[in-house]
């Protein structure tokens, strides 16, 4: 075992974030307030579209739930999602009593297969949730074409996708109904826990704002900062508790400013992996098409069938060499709840199954030094040398 174990991911938090959090604590306003509002405004400005409304929430899962609720998803509806995703994408469908319909992904990209999406459409299909895997945008041109032709709503799961683009256009600014981003600790930027729901639809935004805080008819921040008697409110719906506290937003304000620099570092690390690992028996991650940006949230390699080692044993050997790896994802058709509830079989998702069996995510985060990365590269080479 090496002297220092290199983890799979670490957030990069600077003095700016720390000072902003301290300022929030000293201000006395620690829950949703002026910092959250500022973060929302900054986020819309970052995406570059003034028509967008950004709504800060306590997780991307919350944002996906609010999006589906605002779109009127109910027990008679079906929502199409890829099997190759994290459970949050599917569980929010069940929160509303609707039925998730699982489809396969593209072998080249890990992303939702538009042909599989179109084939799965029925009279009950209400929404499709494309997931931008690892920071590479889905084929949104085709997905949106199919969805709009069949009058299906589109909610983008962009948990990995900040900042990435499709055909030069920023994810979050396409013709989808809602896009939801994640700021979990290992994402391209973080608020510790948190997410952002983005939409250009005023009705969706209004509903999401009401439902993220108990279904209250007006924003609590406005009530508590008013200089006039403002205690009265109405509960207009059975809402949730999904608001982002100012302490989290304080981190996000500065993480967002640093995001272009974070992207440069991730691109540098990804490019270095591409150049140094290309002679090994692995399939390197897919690249963004010309004119588009890959956010490089993950660096997912695939072991070739002739690599001489299983994926699980590869991860074990890497750990012995002091390097943490992960797997993204265990497809939902293999997870007991989804498999048993919806009678899912691996044979129905051949691409997802094959991708899963060979996928390994190598460490890639902005606090990594080139020396750290060289440790990963040396370990990968050593594993194959000893096979």
N, C-alpha and C positions, 0 to 999 in steps of 0.2 A: 504494500500500500504506500502511495506517495505521502510525503509529509503533510501536504495541504490538499484537502479534497475540494475539487472544483465543482460547485453546485450547478444544477441545470439552468437556474435563472436567479437573478438578483435585481431588485429595483435600484435606480440611480436617483438618490435624493440629495439635493444640495442645500446650502445655507439659505438660499432664497425661499425654498419650500418651508424649511424649519422656521424661519423668521415670520413667514406669513401665518403659519399655524399659531405661533406664539402671539402674534398680533390678534388673531381671532380669540384666543383664550383670554387675553387681557381685556378685550373689548366687552366681554360678557355675552357676546352673541356667538354661541357654538353650534346651534342647530341651523336649519335652513334660513338664510338671511341675505345680507348684502354680498357676501363672497360668492354664494351660489348663483345669485343673479348676475354678478360680474362674469363668472365662469361661463354661464350660458351665453351671454352676449359675446364674449371672446371666442367661444367655440363656433358660433354662427359666422363670425367675422373670419375665422381661420378657414372655414369651408368655402368662403368667398361668394355666398349667395344670400343677399339681404332678405329674400322671401322666406328663408328657412326659419323655423322656430326650434331652438334647442332646449330640451327639458331635462335637467339633471335629476338622476335617480340613484338609488343606492346600489344598483347592480344592473348589468345588462339583462339578466333574467327578468328583473322587474320591468325594464323597458320593453322587452318582448311581450310580457303579459299585458301591459298597458296598451301596447299597439294592437294586439288581437282583440282586446276588450273594446277599444275605441272603434274598431272596424266591425263590431257587432258579431263576432264569432260566437256561436252557440252550439248546444249539443247536437243539432242535426247537421252540422257542417263538417267538412273534411279540410285538413290543412296538409299540403304536400311539403315534405322535408327530406333531406338526404339522410340515409342511415349512417353515413360517415360524418358524425358530428358529436358534440357533447350533449348530454341528456337534457340540458336546459332548453335547447331548441325545441324538444318534443314535450317536455313536461308542462310548458306554459299552455300548450294546446289542451292538455288534460285538465288544467286548472278551470277551464271554461266548459268542460264536458264534451268538447269536440273530439274528433278522431284524427290522429296523425296518420298520414299515408306515407310510408317510407319508400324511397326510390334510390336507385344506384347512382354512382358518381362517374366522372370521366377518369380513365386510367392515367391520362397525361397530367391532370391538374388537381386531383382529389376533390374537385368541385362538382356541384349538382349537374347532372347530365340533362341538358334541355330536352333531348328526345325522350328520356325516361320520364321527365316531368310531364310532357305533353301526353304521353301514353297513359299516365295515371289519372288524368282529368276525368271527373264524372260530373253529373248534374249537381252533386253535393259539394264540389270543390269551391271553397271560399277564398283561400289564401295560399300562396306559396312562399316558403322561407328559404331563399338561397343563402348558403353559408360561404363566406369568402375564406377559404382554408389557408392558414399559415401567413396570410397577407397578400395572397394572389387573388385578384378579383375574378368572380364568376363571369361567364359569358352573358353579361346582363343585356346586351343587345338582343340576343335570341330569347332569353328568358322573359324580358319585358314584352317582346313581340307576341310571344305565345300567350302570356298572361292577359295582355290587353285585348287580344283577339277573342279570348274566352271570358272576358269580363271578370278576371281573377285579380284580387288584390295582391300586392307584393310588399313583403316586409323583409328587408335585408338584415341578416344576422352578420353584422360587421365587427364582431368582437375581436377579430384578428386584423382588421383592415384600416387602421389609421396610421399614417395617411397613405392610402393606395388609390390608384386611378384605373378606370376602364376606358380605353381609347382616349386617354388624355383628360377625362373628366373625373373629378374627385368623387369617390364613394361617399354618399350622403347627399349628393346633388343631382342624382339621376331622377328618372320619372317614376320611381317607386313611391308607394304610399308612405312608408316609414323606413328609416334606417336606424339601427340600434348599435351603439359602440360600447365597448367594455373598457374599464380602467382598473381592472383587477391587478394585483401586485406584480404579475409577470408579463403584463401587456406592454405595448410599445410606449405607452405613458401610463401613469398610475395616479389614483387618488386614494390608494390603499384598498378600498372597496368603492365601487361606483360604476355608473354608466351614463349614457346620454341618448335620449330619444330625439330624433331629428325628423321633422316633417315640414312640408310646405302647405299642408292642409290645415286651415284654421280650426275646423270642427274637430279634427283629430287632436290637435294641440290643446284645445279647450277641454276636451274630455279627459285627456291624459293628465292635465294639471289638476283637475278636480279629483280624479281617481287615485292619484299618487299620494293624497293626504286625506284619507278617510271619507272622500266624497263631499268635502266641505265646499260650499259654493263660492268662497273667496279665499285668497291666499293668506295663510296665517302670518306670514312676514308683514304683509300690508296691514293687517289688523293690529299687530303688536308695535308697529312703528308709527302708526297714525297719531297726530297730535290732537285729535278730537276723539270723543267717546266712540269706540269702534269695537265693542265686545260682541255684538250680535252676529250670528252666522246661521246658515241653514245646511242641513245634511240632505243633499239631493240624490245621493246614490250610495250603495254599500261599498265604499272605497277601500283602499289598502294603505299601508304605511311604507311608502317607497321613496320618500324625499331624501335628497343628499344633504348632509350637515355641512355647515360652513367650514368645519375643520378639514373635511375631505376636499371641498371645493378650493380651499386655500392652497392645498398641494397641487391641484389640477391647474390652477391659474399659471403657475410657473412651469409645470411640466409641459403645458401646451406651448409656451414660449420656446422651450428647449426641443420641441418635437422635430423641427427641421434638422437640428444637429444630431439628434438621436437617430434619425433616418440615415444620415450620412454615415454614421458609425456602423449601423446595421448593414448597410450596403457594402461597406468596406470589409466587414467580417464575412459576409456571404460570398463576396467576390474572392476573398482569400481561400475560403473553403473550396469554392468551385475550382480554383487553379491548383490546389494542392491535393485534392482527393479524386481528381478525375481519372486517374489510372488504376484505381482500386475496383474490386468487383461490387460496386454499388451504383445505383441510379441516383443521380443528383436531383435536387428539387427542380420543379418547372420554373422557368423564368417568365417575367412579364413580357408581353409583346411590345414591339417597338412603339415608343410614344406613351407607354403606360408605366406606372410605378408599382413595384412590389414593396410592401411595408416590412417584410422579413421579420414578422413576429416569431416565426419558427424556421428552423432549418431541417426539414424532414428528408432524410435519405432513405433509400430502400435497398436492402440487401438482395443481390441477384441470387437466383436459385442455385447457381454454381459457385456461390461464395464460400461454401464449405463450412458454414456456421449458421446456427439458427439465430433468429432475432433475439430471443430470450437469453441465450448463452452470450451473445455479443454484448448485451447490456450488463450482464454479470461480470464479464471480463473487463469492460470499461470501468466499472465501479472498483474492481480490484486494482486498477491502474490509477484510481483517484479522480475519475471523471463521472459526473452524474449525467445520465441520459433519461429520456422519457419516451412515451408512446402516445401519439395523437392520431386517431383516437381508438378506443375499443368500440367498434361500431355498435349501434343500438340494437341491431338484429341479434347480437350476441349477449346483450344484457338481460338478465332473467325477467325483469318486469316487462320490458317491451317485447321480448321474444315470446314469453308465455301468454301475455295478454292479447297479442295480435297475431299469434301463430306464425312468427317470422322464421324463415329458414335461410341458412347461409347460401344455399344454392340459388335463392332469389336475388342475391346481391353479390354476384361473382367478382365484380371489380372491387367493391369495398372490402370483401373478404381477402382478396389477394393483396391489396394495398396494406391492410392491417397486418397480415402475417409477415411482411417484410419491412415495415416502417420503424425507423428509429429517429427521434428528434435529438440532434446534437445541441450542446449549449450555444446560445447566441443571445447576448444581452449587452447593453451599452457599457456596463462596468467592466466587461472583459477587456483585458489588455491583449496585445498581440502575443505576449509571452504566455498568457492564459490559453489563448487559442492554439498556440503551437503545442502546448501540452495535450490538448484534445487531438490535434492532428497526429502527433507522435503516438498517442494511445491507439487511435484507429489503425494506424499502420502496423503497430506491434501486434494487435489482435489478429490481423490478416496474415502477418508474417508467421505467427505461431500456429495457424490453422493447419 
